[in-house]
């Protein structure tokens, strides 16, 4: 039994610059939200959505909430 293939995976390369990192060279946590917003916008545009037009014409604002939190809790 062969099912229909699922949705095509979306990929959007992003260059991380030194300014996006902390002193240890790890991406600063607040920048993840900016990166997520950029990729969400690119994903929707690749599917034919114009976010500006949706906001103006239909007053639609889209929000994205990640399913899994990138936060790590440590006990000292």
N, CA, C and O atoms as a Tripos MOL2 file, in Angstrom:
@<TRIPOS>MOLECULE
protein
  304   303    76     0     0
PROTEIN
NO_CHARGES

@<TRIPOS>ATOM
      1 N           0.8440   -1.1710    0.0000 N.3       1 UNK1
      2 CA          0.0000    0.0000    0.0000 C.3       1 UNK1
      3 C           0.8920    1.2380    0.0000 C.2       1 UNK1
      4 O           1.7260    1.4190    0.8880 O.2       1 UNK1
      5 N           0.7120    2.0480   -0.9650 N.am      2 UNK2
      6 CA          1.4910    3.2800   -1.0270 C.3       2 UNK2
      7 C           0.5700    4.4550   -0.7820 C.2       2 UNK2
      8 O          -0.4400    4.6280   -1.4630 O.2       2 UNK2
      9 N           0.9290    5.2480    0.1850 N.am      3 UNK3
     10 CA          0.1380    6.4400    0.4820 C.3       3 UNK3
     11 C           0.6810    7.6190   -0.3090 C.2       3 UNK3
     12 O           1.7540    7.5510   -0.9070 O.2       3 UNK3
     13 N          -0.0640    8.6650   -0.2970 N.am      4 UNK4
     14 CA          0.4190    9.8680   -0.9770 C.3       4 UNK4
     15 C           1.5810   10.4460   -0.1790 C.2       4 UNK4
     16 O           1.5790   10.4040    1.0510 O.2       4 UNK4
     17 N           2.5620   10.9780   -0.8760 N.am      5 UNK5
     18 CA          3.6930   11.5420   -0.1490 C.3       5 UNK5
     19 C           3.2520   12.7330    0.6920 C.2       5 UNK5
     20 O           2.3400   13.4690    0.3170 O.2       5 UNK5
     21 N           3.9010   12.9080    1.8160 N.am      6 UNK6
     22 CA          3.5710   14.0190    2.7010 C.3       6 UNK6
     23 C           4.0330   15.3400    2.1120 C.2       6 UNK6
     24 O           4.5720   15.3840    1.0060 O.2       6 UNK6
     25 N           3.8220   16.4010    2.8460 N.am      7 UNK7
     26 CA          4.2570   17.7020    2.3500 C.3       7 UNK7
     27 C           5.7690   17.7510    2.1780 C.2       7 UNK7
     28 O           6.5200   17.1230    2.9250 O.2       7 UNK7
     29 N           6.1890   18.5020    1.1940 N.am      8 UNK8
     30 CA          7.6110   18.6370    0.9300 C.3       8 UNK8
     31 C           8.2670   19.4040    2.0830 C.2       8 UNK8
     32 O           7.7620   20.4520    2.4860 O.2       8 UNK8
     33 N           9.3670   18.9050    2.6090 N.am      9 UNK9
     34 CA         10.0450   19.6180    3.6980 C.3       9 UNK9
     35 C          10.4780   21.0130    3.2360 C.2       9 UNK9
     36 O          10.9040   21.1990    2.0970 O.2       9 UNK9
     37 N          10.3610   21.9710    4.1300 N.am     10 UNK10
     38 CA         10.7550   23.3440    3.8200 C.3      10 UNK10
     39 C          12.1380   23.5990    4.3940 C.2      10 UNK10
     40 O          12.4190   23.2640    5.5450 O.2      10 UNK10
     41 N          12.9790   24.1840    3.5960 N.am     11 UNK11
     42 CA         14.3330   24.5120    4.0360 C.3      11 UNK11
     43 C          14.6430   25.9360    3.6160 C.2      11 UNK11
     44 O          14.3890   26.3270    2.4770 O.2      11 UNK11
     45 N          15.1920   26.7060    4.5390 N.am     12 UNK12
     46 CA         15.5850   28.0810    4.2560 C.3      12 UNK12
     47 C          16.9180   28.3490    4.9340 C.2      12 UNK12
     48 O          16.9760   28.5480    6.1470 O.2      12 UNK12
     49 N          17.9920   28.3530    4.1450 N.am     13 UNK13
     50 CA         19.3210   28.5420    4.7420 C.3      13 UNK13
     51 C          19.4520   29.9270    5.3750 C.2      13 UNK13
     52 O          18.9490   30.9180    4.8450 O.2      13 UNK13
     53 N          20.1210   29.9740    6.4880 N.am     14 UNK14
     54 CA         20.3260   31.2280    7.2040 C.3      14 UNK14
     55 C          21.7710   31.2840    7.6840 C.2      14 UNK14
     56 O          22.2630   30.3470    8.3130 O.2      14 UNK14
     57 N          22.4290   32.3650    7.3880 N.am     15 UNK15
     58 CA         23.7990   32.5370    7.8560 C.3      15 UNK15
     59 C          23.7610   33.1720    9.2400 C.2      15 UNK15
     60 O          23.1380   34.2140    9.4400 O.2      15 UNK15
     61 N          24.4300   32.5360   10.1860 N.am     16 UNK16
     62 CA         24.5340   33.0710   11.5380 C.3      16 UNK16
     63 C          25.8540   33.8230   11.6310 C.2      16 UNK16
     64 O          26.9250   33.2600   11.4070 O.2      16 UNK16
     65 N          25.7580   35.0990   11.9640 N.am     17 UNK17
     66 CA         26.9440   35.9390   12.0740 C.3      17 UNK17
     67 C          27.4340   36.0030   13.5160 C.2      17 UNK17
     68 O          26.7070   35.6590   14.4480 O.2      17 UNK17
     69 N          28.6480   36.4390   13.6820 N.am     18 UNK18
     70 CA         29.2460   36.5700   15.0040 C.3      18 UNK18
     71 C          28.3760   37.4190   15.9190 C.2      18 UNK18
     72 O          28.2730   37.1320   17.1120 O.2      18 UNK18
     73 N          27.7510   38.4560   15.3830 N.am     19 UNK19
     74 CA         26.9080   39.3490   16.1790 C.3      19 UNK19
     75 C          25.6930   38.6400   16.7670 C.2      19 UNK19
     76 O          25.0890   39.1470   17.7120 O.2      19 UNK19
     77 N          25.3230   37.4820   16.2320 N.am     20 UNK20
     78 CA         24.1770   36.7240   16.7360 C.3      20 UNK20
     79 C          24.5500   35.8090   17.8990 C.2      20 UNK20
     80 O          23.6790   35.1690   18.4880 O.2      20 UNK20
     81 N          25.8250   35.7430   18.2310 N.am     21 UNK21
     82 CA         26.2790   34.7790   19.2280 C.3      21 UNK21
     83 C          26.7110   35.4610   20.5240 C.2      21 UNK21
     84 O          26.9060   36.6750   20.5790 O.2      21 UNK21
     85 N          26.8500   34.6500   21.5500 N.am     22 UNK22
     86 CA         27.3770   35.1550   22.8150 C.3      22 UNK22
     87 C          28.8920   34.9490   22.8350 C.2      22 UNK22
     88 O          29.4810   34.5680   21.8240 O.2      22 UNK22
     89 N          29.5110   35.1960   23.9610 N.am     23 UNK23
     90 CA         30.9710   35.1070   24.0550 C.3      23 UNK23
     91 C          31.4860   33.6960   23.7970 C.2      23 UNK23
     92 O          32.6460   33.5160   23.4260 O.2      23 UNK23
     93 N          30.6310   32.6950   23.9900 N.am     24 UNK24
     94 CA         31.0430   31.3150   23.7660 C.3      24 UNK24
     95 C          30.8330   30.8370   22.3340 C.2      24 UNK24
     96 O          31.1260   29.6850   22.0130 O.2      24 UNK24
     97 N          30.3210   31.7230   21.4670 N.am     25 UNK25
     98 CA         30.0910   31.3370   20.0810 C.3      25 UNK25
     99 C          28.7780   30.6100   19.8490 C.2      25 UNK25
    100 O          28.5710   30.0280   18.7850 O.2      25 UNK25
    101 N          27.8830   30.6370   20.8390 N.am     26 UNK26
    102 CA         26.5820   29.9870   20.7310 C.3      26 UNK26
    103 C          25.5530   31.0620   20.3990 C.2      26 UNK26
    104 O          25.6250   32.1760   20.9180 O.2      26 UNK26
    105 N          24.5970   30.7290   19.5350 N.am     27 UNK27
    106 CA         23.5650   31.7050   19.1660 C.3      27 UNK27
    107 C          22.8590   32.1830   20.4320 C.2      27 UNK27
    108 O          22.3900   31.3810   21.2400 O.2      27 UNK27
    109 N          22.7940   33.5030   20.5900 N.am     28 UNK28
    110 CA         22.1160   34.1140   21.7270 C.3      28 UNK28
    111 C          20.6340   33.7760   21.6690 C.2      28 UNK28
    112 O          20.0130   33.9050   20.6140 O.2      28 UNK28
    113 N          20.0570   33.3430   22.7940 N.am     29 UNK29
    114 CA         18.6970   32.7910   22.8080 C.3      29 UNK29
    115 C          17.6410   33.7330   22.2430 C.2      29 UNK29
    116 O          16.6990   33.2610   21.6070 O.2      29 UNK29
    117 N          17.7540   35.0280   22.4450 N.am     30 UNK30
    118 CA         16.7420   35.9590   21.9450 C.3      30 UNK30
    119 C          16.7180   35.9930   20.4170 C.2      30 UNK30
    120 O          15.6920   36.3380   19.8310 O.2      30 UNK30
    121 N          17.8160   35.6450   19.7670 N.am     31 UNK31
    122 CA         17.8580   35.6580   18.3060 C.3      31 UNK31
    123 C          17.0410   34.5270   17.6930 C.2      31 UNK31
    124 O          16.6810   34.6060   16.5190 O.2      31 UNK31
    125 N          16.7400   33.4790   18.4500 N.am     32 UNK32
    126 CA         15.9340   32.3910   17.9060 C.3      32 UNK32
    127 C          14.5720   32.8930   17.4480 C.2      32 UNK32
    128 O          14.0580   32.4260   16.4310 O.2      32 UNK32
    129 N          13.9760   33.8340   18.1760 N.am     33 UNK33
    130 CA         12.6610   34.3560   17.7940 C.3      33 UNK33
    131 C          12.7380   35.0830   16.4620 C.2      33 UNK33
    132 O          11.8460   34.9470   15.6250 O.2      33 UNK33
    133 N          13.7880   35.8440   16.2650 N.am     34 UNK34
    134 CA         13.9690   36.5360   14.9940 C.3      34 UNK34
    135 C          14.1560   35.5340   13.8590 C.2      34 UNK34
    136 O          13.5670   35.6870   12.7890 O.2      34 UNK34
    137 N          14.9790   34.5050   14.0940 N.am     35 UNK35
    138 CA         15.2060   33.4860   13.0730 C.3      35 UNK35
    139 C          13.9140   32.7360   12.7550 C.2      35 UNK35
    140 O          13.6410   32.4440   11.5900 O.2      35 UNK35
    141 N          13.1140   32.4210   13.7840 N.am     36 UNK36
    142 CA         11.8520   31.7130   13.5650 C.3      36 UNK36
    143 C          10.8820   32.5650   12.7520 C.2      36 UNK36
    144 O          10.1980   32.0580   11.8630 O.2      36 UNK36
    145 N          10.8240   33.8700   13.0610 N.am     37 UNK37
    146 CA          9.9190   34.7480   12.3260 C.3      37 UNK37
    147 C          10.3220   34.8550   10.8550 C.2      37 UNK37
    148 O           9.4660   34.8350    9.9700 O.2      37 UNK37
    149 N          11.6180   34.9680   10.6000 N.am     38 UNK38
    150 CA         12.0900   35.0390    9.2110 C.3      38 UNK38
    151 C          11.7330   33.7630    8.4520 C.2      38 UNK38
    152 O          11.2520   33.8260    7.3210 O.2      38 UNK38
    153 N          11.9660   32.6170    9.0630 N.am     39 UNK39
    154 CA         11.6820   31.3570    8.3720 C.3      39 UNK39
    155 C          10.1810   31.1420    8.2050 C.2      39 UNK39
    156 O           9.7510   30.5970    7.1890 O.2      39 UNK39
    157 N           9.3780   31.5570    9.1800 N.am     40 UNK40
    158 CA          7.9210   31.4410    9.0620 C.3      40 UNK40
    159 C           7.4090   32.2910    7.9000 C.2      40 UNK40
    160 O           6.5620   31.8500    7.1240 O.2      40 UNK40
    161 N           7.9270   33.5070    7.7900 N.am     41 UNK41
    162 CA          7.5340   34.3880    6.6980 C.3      41 UNK41
    163 C           7.9180   33.7920    5.3500 C.2      41 UNK41
    164 O           7.1220   33.8110    4.4110 O.2      41 UNK41
    165 N           9.1360   33.2610    5.2510 N.am     42 UNK42
    166 CA          9.5900   32.6480    3.9980 C.3      42 UNK42
    167 C           8.7530   31.4270    3.6490 C.2      42 UNK42
    168 O           8.4320   31.2090    2.4800 O.2      42 UNK42
    169 N           8.3950   30.6240    4.6560 N.am     43 UNK43
    170 CA          7.5510   29.4460    4.4180 C.3      43 UNK43
    171 C           6.1970   29.8680    3.8600 C.2      43 UNK43
    172 O           5.7390   29.3150    2.8600 O.2      43 UNK43
    173 N           5.5590   30.8340    4.4940 N.am     44 UNK44
    174 CA          4.2450   31.2730    4.0250 C.3      44 UNK44
    175 C           4.3240   31.9020    2.6410 C.2      44 UNK44
    176 O           3.4410   31.6810    1.8120 O.2      44 UNK44
    177 N           5.3700   32.6830    2.3780 N.am     45 UNK45
    178 CA          5.5200   33.2680    1.0480 C.3      45 UNK45
    179 C           5.7580   32.1940   -0.0070 C.2      45 UNK45
    180 O           5.2990   32.3280   -1.1410 O.2      45 UNK45
    181 N           6.4710   31.1290    0.3580 N.am     46 UNK46
    182 CA          6.7080   30.0430   -0.6030 C.3      46 UNK46
    183 C           5.4110   29.3110   -0.9520 C.2      46 UNK46
    184 O           5.3210   28.6500   -1.9870 O.2      46 UNK46
    185 N           4.4090   29.4360   -0.0770 N.am     47 UNK47
    186 CA          3.1040   28.8160   -0.3190 C.3      47 UNK47
    187 C           2.1130   29.7860   -0.9550 C.2      47 UNK47
    188 O           0.9410   29.4560   -1.1340 O.2      47 UNK47
    189 N           2.5890   30.9880   -1.2990 N.am     48 UNK48
    190 CA          1.7450   31.9500   -2.0000 C.3      48 UNK48
    191 C           1.0290   32.9560   -1.1130 C.2      48 UNK48
    192 O           0.1990   33.7220   -1.6040 O.2      48 UNK48
    193 N           1.3280   32.9730    0.1790 N.am     49 UNK49
    194 CA          0.6940   33.9310    1.0800 C.3      49 UNK49
    195 C           1.4740   35.2410    1.0780 C.2      49 UNK49
    196 O           2.7050   35.2370    1.0860 O.2      49 UNK49
    197 N           0.7600   36.3490    1.0670 N.am     50 UNK50
    198 CA          1.3620   37.6730    1.1970 C.3      50 UNK50
    199 C           0.9140   38.2260    2.5460 C.2      50 UNK50
    200 O          -0.2300   38.6570    2.6940 O.2      50 UNK50
    201 N           1.8040   38.2150    3.5190 N.am     51 UNK51
    202 CA          1.4190   38.5970    4.8810 C.3      51 UNK51
    203 C           0.9430   40.0410    4.9690 C.2      51 UNK51
    204 O           0.0030   40.3400    5.7050 O.2      51 UNK51
    205 N           1.5820   40.9350    4.2250 N.am     52 UNK52
    206 CA          1.1500   42.3290    4.2210 C.3      52 UNK52
    207 C          -0.2580   42.4850    3.6860 C.2      52 UNK52
    208 O          -1.0670   43.2270    4.2420 O.2      52 UNK52
    209 N          -0.5460   41.7810    2.6020 N.am     53 UNK53
    210 CA         -1.8830   41.8360    1.9970 C.3      53 UNK53
    211 C          -2.9300   41.2350    2.9330 C.2      53 UNK53
    212 O          -4.0250   41.7810    3.0630 O.2      53 UNK53
    213 N          -2.6080   40.1240    3.5820 N.am     54 UNK54
    214 CA         -3.5500   39.5160    4.5350 C.3      54 UNK54
    215 C          -3.8500   40.4690    5.6830 C.2      54 UNK54
    216 O          -4.9970   40.5750    6.1160 O.2      54 UNK54
    217 N          -2.8350   41.1600    6.1760 N.am     55 UNK55
    218 CA         -3.0350   42.0880    7.2910 C.3      55 UNK55
    219 C          -3.8870   43.2790    6.8660 C.2      55 UNK55
    220 O          -4.7770   43.7020    7.6040 O.2      55 UNK55
    221 N          -3.6200   43.8160    5.6910 N.am     56 UNK56
    222 CA         -4.3780   44.9830    5.2160 C.3      56 UNK56
    223 C          -5.8100   44.6340    4.8210 C.2      56 UNK56
    224 O          -6.7590   45.2940    5.2420 O.2      56 UNK56
    225 N          -5.9520   43.5980    4.0150 N.am     57 UNK57
    226 CA         -7.2580   43.2730    3.4520 C.3      57 UNK57
    227 C          -8.1720   42.5770    4.4550 C.2      57 UNK57
    228 O          -9.3310   42.9590    4.6140 O.2      57 UNK57
    229 N          -7.6460   41.5500    5.1350 N.am     58 UNK58
    230 CA         -8.4790   40.7180    5.9950 C.3      58 UNK58
    231 C          -8.2160   40.9090    7.4830 C.2      58 UNK58
    232 O          -8.8530   40.2710    8.3210 O.2      58 UNK58
    233 N          -7.2670   41.7950    7.8080 N.am     59 UNK59
    234 CA         -6.8730   42.0130    9.2060 C.3      59 UNK59
    235 C          -6.4630   40.7190    9.8820 C.2      59 UNK59
    236 O          -6.8120   40.4670   11.0350 O.2      59 UNK59
    237 N          -5.7250   39.9060    9.1550 N.am     60 UNK60
    238 CA         -5.2450   38.6300    9.6590 C.3      60 UNK60
    239 C          -3.7890   38.7840   10.0660 C.2      60 UNK60
    240 O          -2.9440   39.1750    9.2600 O.2      60 UNK60
    241 N          -3.5070   38.4740   11.3140 N.am     61 UNK61
    242 CA         -2.1380   38.4380   11.8070 C.3      61 UNK61
    243 C          -1.8610   37.0090   12.2440 C.2      61 UNK61
    244 O          -2.6580   36.4140   12.9700 O.2      61 UNK61
    245 N          -0.7580   36.4680   11.8150 N.am     62 UNK62
    246 CA         -0.4270   35.0770   12.1130 C.3      62 UNK62
    247 C           0.6240   35.0080   13.2140 C.2      62 UNK62
    248 O           1.5910   35.7710   13.2160 O.2      62 UNK62
    249 N           0.4240   34.0980   14.1310 N.am     63 UNK63
    250 CA          1.3570   33.9030   15.2250 C.3      63 UNK63
    251 C           1.9010   32.4890   15.1600 C.2      63 UNK63
    252 O           1.2230   31.5670   14.7050 O.2      63 UNK63
    253 N           3.0870   32.3360   15.6040 N.am     64 UNK64
    254 CA          3.7230   31.0200   15.6080 C.3      64 UNK64
    255 C           4.2140   30.7280   17.0190 C.2      64 UNK64
    256 O           4.9920   31.4950   17.5860 O.2      64 UNK64
    257 N           3.7570   29.6190   17.5810 N.am     65 UNK65
    258 CA          4.2160   29.2070   18.8990 C.3      65 UNK65
    259 C           4.9020   27.8550   18.7290 C.2      65 UNK65
    260 O           4.2760   26.8980   18.2730 O.2      65 UNK65
    261 N           6.1920   27.7670   19.0940 N.am     66 UNK66
    262 CA          6.8900   26.4880   18.9150 C.3      66 UNK66
    263 C           6.2780   25.3980   19.7900 C.2      66 UNK66
    264 O           5.8310   25.6570   20.9070 O.2      66 UNK66
    265 N           6.2660   24.1880   19.2680 N.am     67 UNK67
    266 CA          5.7190   23.0570   20.0250 C.3      67 UNK67
    267 C           6.6060   22.6720   21.1920 C.2      67 UNK67
    268 O           6.1190   22.3360   22.2720 O.2      67 UNK67
    269 N           7.9060   22.7220   20.9710 N.am     68 UNK68
    270 CA          8.8420   22.3390   22.0250 C.3      68 UNK68
    271 C           9.6780   23.5620   22.3830 C.2      68 UNK68
    272 O          10.1800   24.2700   21.5100 O.2      68 UNK68
    273 N           9.8120   23.7860   23.6490 N.am     69 UNK69
    274 CA         10.5800   24.9370   24.0960 C.3      69 UNK69
    275 C          12.0810   24.6160   24.0280 C.2      69 UNK69
    276 O          12.5070   23.5380   24.4450 O.2      69 UNK69
    277 N          12.8700   25.5490   23.5060 N.am     70 UNK70
    278 CA         14.3200   25.3200   23.4640 C.3      70 UNK70
    279 C          14.9810   25.5700   24.8070 C.2      70 UNK70
    280 O          16.1970   25.4310   24.9390 O.2      70 UNK70
    281 N          14.1800   25.9430   25.8150 N.am     71 UNK71
    282 CA         14.7310   26.2660   27.1190 C.3      71 UNK71
    283 C          15.1830   25.0060   27.8400 C.2      71 UNK71
    284 O          14.4930   23.9880   27.8290 O.2      71 UNK71
    285 N          16.3360   25.0870   28.4570 N.am     72 UNK72
    286 CA         16.8720   23.9700   29.2390 C.3      72 UNK72
    287 C          16.9400   24.4260   30.6950 C.2      72 UNK72
    288 O          17.5030   25.4760   31.0040 O.2      72 UNK72
    289 N          16.3720   23.6390   31.5640 N.am     73 UNK73
    290 CA         16.3750   23.9660   32.9910 C.3      73 UNK73
    291 C          17.4860   23.1800   33.6700 C.2      73 UNK73
    292 O          17.6100   21.9710   33.4770 O.2      73 UNK73
    293 N          18.2880   23.8730   34.4630 N.am     74 UNK74
    294 CA         19.3540   23.2100   35.2190 C.3      74 UNK74
    295 C          19.1930   23.5240   36.6900 C.2      74 UNK74
    296 O          18.8120   24.6340   37.0630 O.2      74 UNK74
    297 N          19.4810   22.5540   37.5120 N.am     75 UNK75
    298 CA         19.4960   22.7800   38.9550 C.3      75 UNK75
    299 C          20.9460   22.7900   39.4110 C.2      75 UNK75
    300 O          21.7310   21.9160   39.0420 O.2      75 UNK75
    301 N          21.2910   23.7760   40.2070 N.am     76 UNK76
    302 CA         22.6710   23.8850   40.6970 C.3      76 UNK76
    303 C          22.8180   23.1490   42.0040 C.2      76 UNK76
    304 O          23.9070   23.1220   42.5780 O.2      76 UNK76
@<TRIPOS>BOND
     1     1     2 1
     2     2     3 1
     3     3     4 2
     4     3     5 am
     5     5     6 1
     6     6     7 1
     7     7     8 2
     8     7     9 am
     9     9    10 1
    10    10    11 1
    11    11    12 2
    12    11    13 am
    13    13    14 1
    14    14    15 1
    15    15    16 2
    16    15    17 am
    17    17    18 1
    18    18    19 1
    19    19    20 2
    20    19    21 am
    21    21    22 1
    22    22    23 1
    23    23    24 2
    24    23    25 am
    25    25    26 1
    26    26    27 1
    27    27    28 2
    28    27    29 am
    29    29    30 1
    30    30    31 1
    31    31    32 2
    32    31    33 am
    33    33    34 1
    34    34    35 1
    35    35    36 2
    36    35    37 am
    37    37    38 1
    38    38    39 1
    39    39    40 2
    40    39    41 am
    41    41    42 1
    42    42    43 1
    43    43    44 2
    44    43    45 am
    45    45    46 1
    46    46    47 1
    47    47    48 2
    48    47    49 am
    49    49    50 1
    50    50    51 1
    51    51    52 2
    52    51    53 am
    53    53    54 1
    54    54    55 1
    55    55    56 2
    56    55    57 am
    57    57    58 1
    58    58    59 1
    59    59    60 2
    60    59    61 am
    61    61    62 1
    62    62    63 1
    63    63    64 2
    64    63    65 am
    65    65    66 1
    66    66    67 1
    67    67    68 2
    68    67    69 am
    69    69    70 1
    70    70    71 1
    71    71    72 2
    72    71    73 am
    73    73    74 1
    74    74    75 1
    75    75    76 2
    76    75    77 am
    77    77    78 1
    78    78    79 1
    79    79    80 2
    80    79    81 am
    81    81    82 1
    82    82    83 1
    83    83    84 2
    84    83    85 am
    85    85    86 1
    86    86    87 1
    87    87    88 2
    88    87    89 am
    89    89    90 1
    90    90    91 1
    91    91    92 2
    92    91    93 am
    93    93    94 1
    94    94    95 1
    95    95    96 2
    96    95    97 am
    97    97    98 1
    98    98    99 1
    99    99   100 2
   100    99   101 am
   101   101   102 1
   102   102   103 1
   103   103   104 2
   104   103   105 am
   105   105   106 1
   106   106   107 1
   107   107   108 2
   108   107   109 am
   109   109   110 1
   110   110   111 1
   111   111   112 2
   112   111   113 am
   113   113   114 1
   114   114   115 1
   115   115   116 2
   116   115   117 am
   117   117   118 1
   118   118   119 1
   119   119   120 2
   120   119   121 am
   121   121   122 1
   122   122   123 1
   123   123   124 2
   124   123   125 am
   125   125   126 1
   126   126   127 1
   127   127   128 2
   128   127   129 am
   129   129   130 1
   130   130   131 1
   131   131   132 2
   132   131   133 am
   133   133   134 1
   134   134   135 1
   135   135   136 2
   136   135   137 am
   137   137   138 1
   138   138   139 1
   139   139   140 2
   140   139   141 am
   141   141   142 1
   142   142   143 1
   143   143   144 2
   144   143   145 am
   145   145   146 1
   146   146   147 1
   147   147   148 2
   148   147   149 am
   149   149   150 1
   150   150   151 1
   151   151   152 2
   152   151   153 am
   153   153   154 1
   154   154   155 1
   155   155   156 2
   156   155   157 am
   157   157   158 1
   158   158   159 1
   159   159   160 2
   160   159   161 am
   161   161   162 1
   162   162   163 1
   163   163   164 2
   164   163   165 am
   165   165   166 1
   166   166   167 1
   167   167   168 2
   168   167   169 am
   169   169   170 1
   170   170   171 1
   171   171   172 2
   172   171   173 am
   173   173   174 1
   174   174   175 1
   175   175   176 2
   176   175   177 am
   177   177   178 1
   178   178   179 1
   179   179   180 2
   180   179   181 am
   181   181   182 1
   182   182   183 1
   183   183   184 2
   184   183   185 am
   185   185   186 1
   186   186   187 1
   187   187   188 2
   188   187   189 am
   189   189   190 1
   190   190   191 1
   191   191   192 2
   192   191   193 am
   193   193   194 1
   194   194   195 1
   195   195   196 2
   196   195   197 am
   197   197   198 1
   198   198   199 1
   199   199   200 2
   200   199   201 am
   201   201   202 1
   202   202   203 1
   203   203   204 2
   204   203   205 am
   205   205   206 1
   206   206   207 1
   207   207   208 2
   208   207   209 am
   209   209   210 1
   210   210   211 1
   211   211   212 2
   212   211   213 am
   213   213   214 1
   214   214   215 1
   215   215   216 2
   216   215   217 am
   217   217   218 1
   218   218   219 1
   219   219   220 2
   220   219   221 am
   221   221   222 1
   222   222   223 1
   223   223   224 2
   224   223   225 am
   225   225   226 1
   226   226   227 1
   227   227   228 2
   228   227   229 am
   229   229   230 1
   230   230   231 1
   231   231   232 2
   232   231   233 am
   233   233   234 1
   234   234   235 1
   235   235   236 2
   236   235   237 am
   237   237   238 1
   238   238   239 1
   239   239   240 2
   240   239   241 am
   241   241   242 1
   242   242   243 1
   243   243   244 2
   244   243   245 am
   245   245   246 1
   246   246   247 1
   247   247   248 2
   248   247   249 am
   249   249   250 1
   250   250   251 1
   251   251   252 2
   252   251   253 am
   253   253   254 1
   254   254   255 1
   255   255   256 2
   256   255   257 am
   257   257   258 1
   258   258   259 1
   259   259   260 2
   260   259   261 am
   261   261   262 1
   262   262   263 1
   263   263   264 2
   264   263   265 am
   265   265   266 1
   266   266   267 1
   267   267   268 2
   268   267   269 am
   269   269   270 1
   270   270   271 1
   271   271   272 2
   272   271   273 am
   273   273   274 1
   274   274   275 1
   275   275   276 2
   276   275   277 am
   277   277   278 1
   278   278   279 1
   279   279   280 2
   280   279   281 am
   281   281   282 1
   282   282   283 1
   283   283   284 2
   284   283   285 am
   285   285   286 1
   286   286   287 1
   287   287   288 2
   288   287   289 am
   289   289   290 1
   290   290   291 1
   291   291   292 2
   292   291   293 am
   293   293   294 1
   294   294   295 1
   295   295   296 2
   296   295   297 am
   297   297   298 1
   298   298   299 1
   299   299   300 2
   300   299   301 am
   301   301   302 1
   302   302   303 1
   303   303   304 2
@<TRIPOS>SUBSTRUCTURE
     1 UNK1         2 RESIDUE 1 A UNK
     2 UNK2         6 RESIDUE 1 A UNK
     3 UNK3        10 RESIDUE 1 A UNK
     4 UNK4        14 RESIDUE 1 A UNK
     5 UNK5        18 RESIDUE 1 A UNK
     6 UNK6        22 RESIDUE 1 A UNK
     7 UNK7        26 RESIDUE 1 A UNK
     8 UNK8        30 RESIDUE 1 A UNK
     9 UNK9        34 RESIDUE 1 A UNK
    10 UNK10       38 RESIDUE 1 A UNK
    11 UNK11       42 RESIDUE 1 A UNK
    12 UNK12       46 RESIDUE 1 A UNK
    13 UNK13       50 RESIDUE 1 A UNK
    14 UNK14       54 RESIDUE 1 A UNK
    15 UNK15       58 RESIDUE 1 A UNK
    16 UNK16       62 RESIDUE 1 A UNK
    17 UNK17       66 RESIDUE 1 A UNK
    18 UNK18       70 RESIDUE 1 A UNK
    19 UNK19       74 RESIDUE 1 A UNK
    20 UNK20       78 RESIDUE 1 A UNK
    21 UNK21       82 RESIDUE 1 A UNK
    22 UNK22       86 RESIDUE 1 A UNK
    23 UNK23       90 RESIDUE 1 A UNK
    24 UNK24       94 RESIDUE 1 A UNK
    25 UNK25       98 RESIDUE 1 A UNK
    26 UNK26      102 RESIDUE 1 A UNK
    27 UNK27      106 RESIDUE 1 A UNK
    28 UNK28      110 RESIDUE 1 A UNK
    29 UNK29      114 RESIDUE 1 A UNK
    30 UNK30      118 RESIDUE 1 A UNK
    31 UNK31      122 RESIDUE 1 A UNK
    32 UNK32      126 RESIDUE 1 A UNK
    33 UNK33      130 RESIDUE 1 A UNK
    34 UNK34      134 RESIDUE 1 A UNK
    35 UNK35      138 RESIDUE 1 A UNK
    36 UNK36      142 RESIDUE 1 A UNK
    37 UNK37      146 RESIDUE 1 A UNK
    38 UNK38      150 RESIDUE 1 A UNK
    39 UNK39      154 RESIDUE 1 A UNK
    40 UNK40      158 RESIDUE 1 A UNK
    41 UNK41      162 RESIDUE 1 A UNK
    42 UNK42      166 RESIDUE 1 A UNK
    43 UNK43      170 RESIDUE 1 A UNK
    44 UNK44      174 RESIDUE 1 A UNK
    45 UNK45      178 RESIDUE 1 A UNK
    46 UNK46      182 RESIDUE 1 A UNK
    47 UNK47      186 RESIDUE 1 A UNK
    48 UNK48      190 RESIDUE 1 A UNK
    49 UNK49      194 RESIDUE 1 A UNK
    50 UNK50      198 RESIDUE 1 A UNK
    51 UNK51      202 RESIDUE 1 A UNK
    52 UNK52      206 RESIDUE 1 A UNK
    53 UNK53      210 RESIDUE 1 A UNK
    54 UNK54      214 RESIDUE 1 A UNK
    55 UNK55      218 RESIDUE 1 A UNK
    56 UNK56      222 RESIDUE 1 A UNK
    57 UNK57      226 RESIDUE 1 A UNK
    58 UNK58      230 RESIDUE 1 A UNK
    59 UNK59      234 RESIDUE 1 A UNK
    60 UNK60      238 RESIDUE 1 A UNK
    61 UNK61      242 RESIDUE 1 A UNK
    62 UNK62      246 RESIDUE 1 A UNK
    63 UNK63      250 RESIDUE 1 A UNK
    64 UNK64      254 RESIDUE 1 A UNK
    65 UNK65      258 RESIDUE 1 A UNK
    66 UNK66      262 RESIDUE 1 A UNK
    67 UNK67      266 RESIDUE 1 A UNK
    68 UNK68      270 RESIDUE 1 A UNK
    69 UNK69      274 RESIDUE 1 A UNK
    70 UNK70      278 RESIDUE 1 A UNK
    71 UNK71      282 RESIDUE 1 A UNK
    72 UNK72      286 RESIDUE 1 A UNK
    73 UNK73      290 RESIDUE 1 A UNK
    74 UNK74      294 RESIDUE 1 A UNK
    75 UNK75      298 RESIDUE 1 A UNK
    76 UNK76      302 RESIDUE 1 A UNK
